[in-house]
Amino acid sequence: MGKKLHLNAFLMSTGHHEASWRLPESDPHAGTSLAHFTRLAQTAERGKFDSVFFADSPVLWGSVGRRPIGAVEPTVLLAALAAGTERIGLIATASTSYNSPYNLARRFASIDHLSGGRAGWNVVTTAGADAARNFGLDDQPLHRDRYERAAEFLDVASELWDSWDDEAILADKEAGIWADAARVRPVDHSGPHFSVKGPLDIPRSPQGRPVIVQAGSSEDGKSLAARYAEAVFTAQQTLGEAQAFYSDLKARTAAAGRDPEGIKILPGIVPVLGGTEAEAQRRERELDELIRPEYARDELAKTLRLAPEDLPLDRELPAGLPEEDEIEGAKSRYTLIVGLARRERLTVRQLIGRLGGGRGHRTIAGTPEQVADALQAWFSGGAADGFNIMPAALPSGLDEFVDHVVPLLQARGLFREDYIGRTLREHYGLPTPSRQSSAEQGLAHAS
């Protein structure tokens, strides 16, 4: 039957292009509309996507003048979408820096129950001083400290999800015993960052635990992914870079004692479709021309740790920018942006245009056949297990991808014709984790 690729739909209000909200057909209020996101999730489900995904950050990010950025809390949205869909996986971002393990473990277990086993958690450590100040801190914790906290957070969450045996609920009406107390145990976790007694107050969920997703591509991010992640969302611009990332992360996963097939690597792709290549490129130009460069330059300056006046629009990036090791937040994205600008000798104006579509993710403007060819080349070339599809404009971009690209991938034998299972783990070909014993949990945490 052959290996099949995986598709996730990364959904963001009116689309990933920062100027998509200015299109005549766009709804500037879509980011808070349940009907909008339900329609998108149902479209992705019609296309047999593995999952839909919603990003999040516990801070008002960027300029409110630039694009629609107010959004509902995504785990709340997942619970609502569980009722409006049947098979598609539901993934949301939640930060390990500004949450507690007990509450998040409970929340994702609840979504997994309500959706019948379709929940996924995108684990992030949250960069930026502005977010830290929303939680009583003067500045963000150091990069390495954030990842150390994230590792312990994931250990505690796993212990909590395993605090109920699969067979704990007896529901014995005649004997009057609902659950076997011997099969529900405290976790008694005590570590550098967390002290949690447990057990969780909700039974073990259909998947055992949600699918763990990770998106950091720094050294610390890749180390965390190798230990815990089952899917990785990444940004890569070239085939060579994507192949190097893919082989490196697979090797790290094997070195961590895990099956490399147990981690699915999904680079982000921003498709802009047209009936001809010229039409697709025209659509891309129309979007780029709607960008307000003064807003975009301000955000680029923050990323590069510069003042906006240090970035003349029609000059290349200045020399002497910091190295990745000197950056405390979003290390890998910083390196990607600087590398793209240097490699292609882009002016600031040109770089803003390239980032406007997907913030550093690869943009492909072309016919459905050209987009399908590009996905197949990366998939067959050892650069991806699938793709994080990021339509430039919504809902039109997702409609076009489902109607015109998915059938091509299916005809080539690269993508499923229909769902086989019902859970997100089944879609991704991942096993349901067995419950760890208390001794195994302690060993895993010690390592």
SEGUDO-42020 format. One line per field, with one value per residue (C-alpha): residue in three letters; y, z, x; residue number from 1. Coordinates in nm, 3 decimals. Example, Ala and Ser with C-alpha at 12.3 -4.5 7.8 and 13.67 -1.06 7.14 Angstrom:
type <- Ala, Ser
py <- -0.450, -0.106
pz <- 0.780, 0.714
px <- 1.230, 1.367
seq <- 1, 2
***
This chain:
type <- Met, Gly, Lys, Lys, Leu, His, Leu, Asn, Ala, Phe, Leu, Met, Ser, Thr, Gly, His, His, Glu, Ala, Ser, Trp, Arg, Leu, Pro, Glu, Ser, Asp, Pro, His, Ala, Gly, Thr, Ser, Leu, Ala, His, Phe, Thr, Arg, Leu, Ala, Gln, Thr, Ala, Glu, Arg, Gly, Lys, Phe, Asp, Ser, Val, Phe, Phe, Ala, Asp, Ser, Pro, Val, Leu, Trp, Gly, Ser, Val, Gly, Arg, Arg, Pro, Ile, Gly, Ala, Val, Glu, Pro, Thr, Val, Leu, Leu, Ala, Ala, Leu, Ala, Ala, Gly, Thr, Glu, Arg, Ile, Gly, Leu, Ile, Ala, Thr, Ala, Ser, Thr, Ser, Tyr, Asn, Ser, Pro, Tyr, Asn, Leu, Ala, Arg, Arg, Phe, Ala, Ser, Ile, Asp, His, Leu, Ser, Gly, Gly, Arg, Ala, Gly, Trp, Asn, Val, Val, Thr, Thr, Ala, Gly, Ala, Asp, Ala, Ala, Arg, Asn, Phe, Gly, Leu, Asp, Asp, Gln, Pro, Leu, His, Arg, Asp, Arg, Tyr, Glu, Arg, Ala, Ala, Glu, Phe, Leu, Asp, Val, Ala, Ser, Glu, Leu, Trp, Asp, Ser, Trp, Asp, Asp, Glu, Ala, Ile, Leu, Ala, Asp, Lys, Glu, Ala, Gly, Ile, Trp, Ala, Asp, Ala, Ala, Arg, Val, Arg, Pro, Val, Asp, His, Ser, Gly, Pro, His, Phe, Ser, Val, Lys, Gly, Pro, Leu, Asp, Ile, Pro, Arg, Ser, Pro, Gln, Gly, Arg, Pro, Val, Ile, Val, Gln, Ala, Gly, Ser, Ser, Glu, Asp, Gly, Lys, Ser, Leu, Ala, Ala, Arg, Tyr, Ala, Glu, Ala, Val, Phe, Thr, Ala, Gln, Gln, Thr, Leu, Gly, Glu, Ala, Gln, Ala, Phe, Tyr, Ser, Asp, Leu, Lys, Ala, Arg, Thr, Ala, Ala, Ala, Gly, Arg, Asp, Pro, Glu, Gly, Ile, Lys, Ile, Leu, Pro, Gly, Ile, Val, Pro, Val, Leu, Gly, Gly, Thr, Glu, Ala, Glu, Ala, Gln, Arg, Arg, Glu, Arg, Glu, Leu, Asp, Glu, Leu, Ile, Arg, Pro, Glu, Tyr, Ala, Arg, Asp, Glu, Leu, Ala, Lys, Thr, Leu, Arg, Leu, Ala, Pro, Glu, Asp, Leu, Pro, Leu, Asp, Arg, Glu, Leu, Pro, Ala, Gly, Leu, Pro, Glu, Glu, Asp, Glu, Ile, Glu, Gly, Ala, Lys, Ser, Arg, Tyr, Thr, Leu, Ile, Val, Gly, Leu, Ala, Arg, Arg, Glu, Arg, Leu, Thr, Val, Arg, Gln, Leu, Ile, Gly, Arg, Leu, Gly, Gly, Gly, Arg, Gly, His, Arg, Thr, Ile, Ala, Gly, Thr, Pro, Glu, Gln, Val, Ala, Asp, Ala, Leu, Gln, Ala, Trp, Phe, Ser, Gly, Gly, Ala, Ala, Asp, Gly, Phe, Asn, Ile, Met, Pro, Ala, Ala, Leu, Pro, Ser, Gly, Leu, Asp, Glu, Phe, Val, Asp, His, Val, Val, Pro, Leu, Leu, Gln, Ala, Arg, Gly, Leu, Phe, Arg, Glu, Asp, Tyr, Ile, Gly, Arg, Thr, Leu, Arg, Glu, His, Tyr, Gly, Leu, Pro, Thr, Pro, Ser, Arg, Gln, Ser, Ser, Ala, Glu, Gln, Gly, Leu, Ala, His, Ala, Ser
py <- 0.000, 0.228, 0.496, 0.778, 1.137, 1.324, 1.658, 1.904, 2.224, 2.517, 2.754, 3.125, 3.365, 3.500, 3.314, 3.313, 3.603, 3.909, 4.112, 3.842, 4.026, 4.313, 4.098, 4.190, 3.843, 3.823, 3.864, 4.075, 3.930, 3.564, 3.505, 3.495, 3.314, 2.954, 2.917, 3.017, 2.766, 2.491, 2.537, 2.520, 2.207, 2.040, 2.130, 1.978, 1.671, 1.646, 1.646, 1.359, 1.568, 1.408, 1.713, 2.084, 2.301, 2.632, 2.831, 3.044, 3.282, 3.424, 3.780, 4.029, 3.978, 4.250, 4.563, 4.557, 4.780, 4.527, 4.229, 4.053, 3.910, 3.875, 3.506, 3.272, 3.039, 2.732, 2.449, 2.602, 2.607, 2.241, 2.140, 2.321, 2.173, 1.824, 1.857, 1.985, 1.717, 1.339, 1.212, 1.487, 1.537, 1.852, 2.011, 2.326, 2.510, 2.549, 2.689, 2.502, 2.833, 2.985, 2.692, 2.417, 2.046, 1.941, 2.187, 2.124, 1.746, 1.761, 1.994, 1.781, 1.459, 1.620, 1.715, 1.363, 1.218, 1.463, 1.412, 1.033, 1.030, 1.313, 1.553, 1.677, 1.922, 2.147, 2.203, 2.547, 2.726, 3.083, 3.340, 3.711, 3.946, 4.076, 3.735, 3.701, 4.033, 3.899, 3.645, 3.861, 3.822, 4.106, 3.914, 3.577, 3.287, 3.185, 2.965, 2.657, 2.706, 2.718, 2.387, 2.221, 2.326, 2.194, 1.852, 1.818, 1.953, 1.675, 1.414, 1.526, 1.541, 1.186, 1.064, 1.223, 1.070, 0.734, 0.775, 0.577, 0.223, 0.155, -0.094, 0.124, 0.189, -0.119, 0.037, -0.261, -0.159, -0.479, -0.458, -0.082, -0.025, 0.237, 0.216, 0.004, 0.234, 0.017, 0.112, 0.488, 0.609, 0.936, 1.038, 1.201, 1.399, 1.626, 1.799, 2.124, 2.300, 2.112, 1.929, 1.740, 1.477, 1.357, 1.148, 1.325, 1.376, 1.234, 0.872, 0.768, 0.899, 0.708, 0.771, 0.718, 1.064, 1.325, 1.325, 1.541, 1.798, 2.029, 2.319, 2.441, 2.385, 2.518, 2.273, 2.266, 2.234, 1.938, 1.768, 1.806, 1.678, 1.372, 1.274, 1.350, 1.466, 1.248, 1.517, 1.819, 2.137, 2.300, 2.582, 2.496, 2.697, 2.458, 2.086, 2.053, 2.227, 2.015, 1.692, 1.786, 1.870, 1.549, 1.319, 1.498, 1.473, 1.111, 1.026, 1.215, 1.026, 0.691, 0.798, 0.876, 0.512, 0.575, 0.445, 0.720, 0.627, 0.740, 1.105, 1.266, 1.571, 1.818, 2.130, 2.428, 2.505, 2.819, 2.731, 3.006, 2.834, 2.944, 2.786, 2.879, 2.962, 3.321, 3.347, 3.207, 3.451, 3.737, 3.637, 3.631, 3.978, 4.117, 3.996, 4.130, 4.470, 4.495, 4.469, 4.787, 4.793, 5.018, 4.760, 4.470, 4.650, 4.717, 4.347, 4.247, 4.494, 4.334, 3.989, 4.110, 4.312, 4.637, 4.974, 5.017, 5.303, 5.058, 4.872, 5.094, 4.928, 4.920, 4.794, 4.449, 4.356, 4.530, 4.346, 4.245, 4.088, 3.866, 3.493, 3.244, 3.168, 3.531, 3.512, 3.407, 3.373, 3.202, 3.109, 2.890, 3.138, 3.417, 3.203, 3.109, 3.473, 3.595, 3.297, 3.358, 3.726, 3.659, 3.364, 3.546, 3.895, 4.033, 4.394, 4.460, 4.532, 4.202, 4.013, 4.161, 4.032, 3.685, 3.674, 3.819, 3.493, 3.257, 3.418, 3.218, 2.905, 2.803, 2.965, 2.787, 2.989, 2.767, 2.533, 2.241, 2.013, 2.223, 2.227, 1.850, 1.802, 2.010, 1.814, 1.483, 1.586, 1.665, 1.360, 1.120, 1.296, 1.227, 1.578, 1.528, 1.275, 1.515, 1.884, 2.158, 2.328, 2.703, 2.862, 3.222, 3.320, 3.151, 2.997, 3.010, 2.871, 2.562, 2.503, 2.515, 2.284, 2.025, 2.043, 2.050, 1.934, 1.653, 1.459, 1.472, 1.336, 1.062, 0.971, 0.936, 0.700, 0.945, 1.027, 0.836, 0.808, 0.783, 0.759, 0.414, 0.480, 0.725, 0.862, 1.107, 0.839, 0.609, 0.885, 0.941, 0.570, 0.608, 0.345, 0.402, 0.431, 0.173, 0.298, 0.325, 0.171, 0.394, 0.246, 0.317, 0.672, 0.731, 0.588, 0.801, 1.113, 1.037, 0.995
pz <- 0.000, 0.051, 0.303, 0.318, 0.405, 0.683, 0.652, 0.929, 0.868, 1.064, 1.095, 1.170, 1.145, 0.784, 0.681, 0.734, 0.506, 0.726, 0.473, 0.406, 0.623, 0.371, 0.086, -0.014, 0.075, 0.417, 0.747, 0.982, 1.280, 1.185, 1.469, 1.728, 1.518, 1.609, 1.282, 1.085, 1.255, 1.247, 0.871, 0.830, 1.046, 0.852, 0.523, 0.645, 0.757, 0.412, 0.277, 0.518, 0.695, 0.999, 1.215, 1.255, 1.471, 1.655, 1.777, 2.090, 2.304, 2.645, 2.532, 2.282, 2.015, 1.770, 1.662, 1.673, 1.366, 1.155, 1.138, 1.338, 1.639, 1.908, 1.931, 2.153, 2.389, 2.170, 2.412, 2.458, 2.079, 2.054, 2.290, 2.069, 1.748, 1.895, 1.869, 1.510, 1.365, 1.380, 1.279, 1.241, 1.509, 1.723, 1.830, 2.037, 2.174, 2.549, 2.728, 2.988, 3.112, 3.222, 3.320, 3.582, 3.491, 3.678, 3.505, 3.156, 3.198, 3.310, 3.024, 2.749, 2.900, 2.902, 2.534, 2.450, 2.623, 2.466, 2.116, 2.136, 2.128, 1.892, 2.114, 2.060, 2.260, 2.094, 2.373, 2.374, 2.621, 2.523, 2.441, 2.514, 2.809, 2.737, 2.809, 3.127, 3.256, 3.230, 3.496, 3.748, 3.606, 3.505, 3.212, 3.038, 3.199, 3.024, 2.716, 2.875, 3.198, 2.999, 2.833, 3.159, 3.307, 2.995, 3.031, 3.393, 3.303, 3.045, 3.291, 3.546, 3.289, 3.176, 3.536, 3.587, 3.269, 3.392, 3.742, 3.633, 3.498, 3.178, 3.369, 3.676, 3.608, 3.697, 3.683, 3.885, 3.970, 4.152, 4.384, 4.411, 4.302, 4.034, 4.021, 4.174, 4.415, 4.388, 4.022, 4.085, 4.244, 4.346, 4.153, 4.449, 4.219, 4.371, 4.142, 4.084, 3.935, 4.047, 4.344, 4.250, 4.457, 4.215, 4.099, 3.813, 3.870, 3.533, 3.415, 3.156, 2.817, 2.490, 2.362, 2.702, 2.659, 2.385, 2.093, 2.192, 1.930, 1.944, 1.725, 1.851, 1.620, 1.842, 1.997, 2.318, 2.115, 1.916, 2.234, 2.390, 2.073, 2.058, 2.412, 2.400, 2.067, 1.841, 1.574, 1.502, 1.323, 1.171, 0.931, 0.655, 0.340, 0.123, 0.051, 0.186, 0.513, 0.550, 0.485, 0.737, 1.004, 0.931, 0.955, 1.263, 1.456, 1.357, 1.478, 1.804, 1.857, 1.807, 2.045, 2.305, 2.287, 2.078, 1.739, 1.481, 1.308, 1.628, 1.550, 1.244, 1.098, 0.927, 0.768, 0.722, 0.366, 0.259, -0.071, -0.302, -0.579, -0.926, -1.247, -1.397, -1.241, -1.354, -1.184, -0.859, -0.866, -0.935, -0.629, -0.419, -0.542, -0.468, -0.110, -0.071, -0.202, 0.080, 0.348, 0.551, 0.554, 0.859, 1.076, 0.932, 0.976, 1.343, 1.405, 1.210, 1.413, 1.738, 1.610, 1.512, 1.832, 1.635, 1.614, 1.310, 1.181, 1.158, 0.883, 0.572, 0.353, 0.037, 0.188, 0.295, 0.663, 0.841, 0.928, 1.283, 1.386, 1.698, 1.668, 1.765, 2.095, 2.198, 2.147, 2.440, 2.258, 1.930, 1.847, 1.544, 1.381, 1.423, 1.248, 0.968, 0.895, 0.894, 0.686, 0.427, 0.396, 0.367, 0.126, -0.122, -0.056, 0.013, 0.096, 0.407, 0.186, 0.002, 0.327, 0.469, 0.164, 0.204, 0.572, 0.520, 0.389, 0.662, 0.900, 0.755, 0.636, 0.273, 0.034, -0.289, -0.552, -0.839, -0.989, -0.791, -0.989, -0.900, -0.530, -0.533, -0.709, -0.443, -0.157, -0.323, -0.379, -0.011, 0.109, -0.124, -0.067, 0.305, 0.416, 0.562, 0.688, 0.584, 0.593, 0.807, 0.552, 0.619, 0.368, 0.286, 0.289, 0.459, 0.389, 0.015, 0.043, 0.235, 0.000, -0.301, -0.143, -0.047, -0.383, -0.613, -0.438, -0.216, -0.512, -0.689, -0.383, -0.352, -0.721, -0.677, -0.384, -0.141, 0.078, 0.225, 0.039, 0.368, 0.740, 0.869, 1.243, 1.466, 1.693, 1.620, 1.710, 1.449, 1.186, 1.253, 1.286, 1.649, 1.921, 2.223, 2.511, 2.782, 3.136, 3.313, 3.654, 3.940, 3.917, 3.544, 3.598, 3.856, 3.626, 3.333, 3.544, 3.685, 3.335
px <- 0.000, 0.300, 0.376, 0.120, 0.193, 0.014, -0.164, -0.241, -0.438, -0.292, -0.589, -0.555, -0.853, -0.851, -0.536, -0.161, -0.079, -0.075, -0.277, -0.540, -0.792, -0.791, -0.922, -1.281, -1.410, -1.243, -1.425, -1.208, -1.398, -1.341, -1.093, -1.370, -1.632, -1.714, -1.908, -1.596, -1.368, -1.630, -1.663, -1.284, -1.252, -1.532, -1.361, -1.033, -1.227, -1.384, -1.028, -0.938, -0.673, -0.516, -0.577, -0.641, -0.418, -0.454, -0.155, -0.166, 0.036, -0.062, 0.007, -0.135, 0.128, 0.231, 0.050, -0.329, -0.323, -0.139, -0.375, -0.651, -0.467, -0.733, -0.827, -1.023, -0.837, -0.775, -0.851, -1.197, -1.230, -1.127, -1.406, -1.657, -1.513, -1.533, -1.911, -1.900, -1.669, -1.643, -1.299, -1.041, -0.774, -0.785, -0.455, -0.400, -0.099, -0.054, 0.250, 0.452, 0.594, 0.264, 0.044, 0.045, 0.073, -0.240, -0.472, -0.335, -0.330, -0.693, -0.792, -0.642, -0.772, -1.118, -1.089, -0.972, -1.278, -1.523, -1.381, -1.357, -0.976, -0.882, -0.683, -0.329, -0.118, 0.140, 0.391, 0.557, 0.782, 0.670, 0.936, 0.916, 0.925, 0.573, 0.421, 0.629, 0.495, 0.139, 0.234, 0.415, 0.768, 0.999, 1.146, 1.124, 1.311, 1.631, 1.589, 1.747, 1.549, 1.224, 1.306, 1.409, 1.076, 0.897, 1.062, 0.953, 0.608, 0.568, 0.689, 0.430, 0.150, 0.232, 0.232, -0.110, -0.255, -0.121, -0.265, -0.574, -0.551, -0.742, -0.958, -1.015, -1.383, -1.591, -1.938, -2.065, -2.420, -2.502, -2.201, -2.229, -1.868, -1.810, -1.428, -1.152, -0.967, -0.654, -0.628, -0.626, -0.303, -0.139, 0.173, 0.352, 0.579, 0.842, 1.094, 1.282, 0.980, 0.669, 0.523, 0.206, 0.029, -0.241, -0.415, -0.592, -0.964, -1.068, -1.026, -0.770, -0.881, -0.940, -0.584, -0.425, -0.280, -0.307, -0.065, 0.233, 0.334, 0.636, 0.747, 1.086, 1.382, 1.661, 1.907, 1.702, 1.383, 1.513, 1.633, 1.288, 1.120, 1.347, 1.242, 0.871, 0.723, 0.510, 0.468, 0.686, 0.580, 0.886, 0.980, 1.228, 1.297, 1.500, 1.502, 1.856, 1.771, 1.457, 1.648, 1.916, 1.656, 1.465, 1.767, 1.901, 1.573, 1.515, 1.868, 1.815, 1.488, 1.661, 1.941, 1.673, 1.561, 1.251, 1.137, 1.209, 0.883, 0.709, 0.779, 0.617, 0.796, 0.564, 0.720, 0.494, 0.382, 0.190, 0.016, -0.112, -0.305, -0.408, -0.531, -0.195, 0.140, 0.100, -0.240, -0.101, 0.190, -0.051, -0.257, 0.058, 0.162, -0.185, -0.157, 0.198, 0.092, -0.163, 0.109, 0.163, 0.547, 0.574, 0.396, 0.593, 0.925, 0.849, 0.790, 1.101, 1.305, 1.183, 1.280, 1.628, 1.676, 1.714, 1.544, 1.314, 1.527, 1.819, 1.629, 1.595, 1.334, 1.541, 1.867, 1.979, 2.000, 2.287, 2.607, 2.692, 2.360, 2.367, 2.437, 2.165, 2.341, 2.289, 1.912, 1.691, 1.359, 1.252, 1.611, 1.543, 1.303, 1.559, 1.822, 1.580, 1.492, 1.851, 1.962, 1.689, 1.779, 2.151, 2.121, 1.898, 2.040, 1.694, 1.625, 1.420, 1.119, 1.164, 1.216, 0.897, 0.712, 0.859, 0.769, 0.422, 0.282, 0.392, 0.644, 0.934, 0.754, 0.796, 0.547, 0.456, 0.265, 0.157, -0.097, -0.238, -0.007, 0.299, 0.206, 0.146, 0.482, 0.660, 0.502, 0.583, 0.948, 1.001, 0.807, 0.989, 1.321, 1.346, 1.254, 0.906, 0.653, 0.379, 0.299, 0.152, -0.073, -0.101, -0.343, -0.253, -0.622, -0.918, -1.157, -1.074, -0.720, -0.829, -1.123, -0.891, -0.634, -0.896, -1.072, -0.769, -0.448, -0.577, -0.729, -0.391, -0.211, -0.474, -0.443, -0.067, -0.116, 0.042, -0.259, -0.551, -0.881, -1.070, -1.011, -0.924, -0.937, -1.118, -0.845, -0.566, -0.311, -0.463, -0.449, -0.078, -0.002, 0.103, 0.053, -0.165, 0.083, 0.051, 0.012, 0.347, 0.388, 0.499, 0.852, 0.871, 0.751, 1.022, 1.289, 1.173, 1.178, 1.523, 1.666
seq <- 1, 2, 3, 4, 5, 6, 7, 8, 9, 10, 11, 12, 13, 14, 15, 16, 17, 18, 19, 20, 21, 22, 23, 24, 25, 26, 27, 28, 29, 30, 31, 32, 33, 34, 35, 36, 37, 38, 39, 40, 41, 42, 43, 44, 45, 46, 47, 48, 49, 50, 51, 52, 53, 54, 55, 56, 57, 58, 59, 60, 61, 62, 63, 64, 65, 66, 67, 68, 69, 70, 71, 72, 73, 74, 75, 76, 77, 78, 79, 80, 81, 82, 83, 84, 85, 86, 87, 88, 89, 90, 91, 92, 93, 94, 95, 96, 97, 98, 99, 100, 101, 102, 103, 104, 105, 106, 107, 108, 109, 110, 111, 112, 113, 114, 115, 116, 117, 118, 119, 120, 121, 122, 123, 124, 125, 126, 127, 128, 129, 130, 131, 132, 133, 134, 135, 136, 137, 138, 139, 140, 141, 142, 143, 144, 145, 146, 147, 148, 149, 150, 151, 152, 153, 154, 155, 156, 157, 158, 159, 160, 161, 162, 163, 164, 165, 166, 167, 168, 169, 170, 171, 172, 173, 174, 175, 176, 177, 178, 179, 180, 181, 182, 183, 184, 185, 186, 187, 188, 189, 190, 191, 192, 193, 194, 195, 196, 197, 198, 199, 200, 201, 202, 203, 204, 205, 206, 207, 208, 209, 210, 211, 212, 213, 214, 215, 216, 217, 218, 219, 220, 221, 222, 223, 224, 225, 226, 227, 228, 229, 230, 231, 232, 233, 234, 235, 236, 237, 238, 239, 240, 241, 242, 243, 244, 245, 246, 247, 248, 249, 250, 251, 252, 253, 254, 255, 256, 257, 258, 259, 260, 261, 262, 263, 264, 265, 266, 267, 268, 269, 270, 271, 272, 273, 274, 275, 276, 277, 278, 279, 280, 281, 282, 283, 284, 285, 286, 287, 288, 289, 290, 291, 292, 293, 294, 295, 296, 297, 298, 299, 300, 301, 302, 303, 304, 305, 306, 307, 308, 309, 310, 311, 312, 313, 314, 315, 316, 317, 318, 319, 320, 321, 322, 323, 324, 325, 326, 327, 328, 329, 330, 331, 332, 333, 334, 335, 336, 337, 338, 339, 340, 341, 342, 343, 344, 345, 346, 347, 348, 349, 350, 351, 352, 353, 354, 355, 356, 357, 358, 359, 360, 361, 362, 363, 364, 365, 366, 367, 368, 369, 370, 371, 372, 373, 374, 375, 376, 377, 378, 379, 380, 381, 382, 383, 384, 385, 386, 387, 388, 389, 390, 391, 392, 393, 394, 395, 396, 397, 398, 399, 400, 401, 402, 403, 404, 405, 406, 407, 408, 409, 410, 411, 412, 413, 414, 415, 416, 417, 418, 419, 420, 421, 422, 423, 424, 425, 426, 427, 428, 429, 430, 431, 432, 433, 434, 435, 436, 437, 438, 439, 440, 441, 442, 443, 444, 445, 446, 447
***
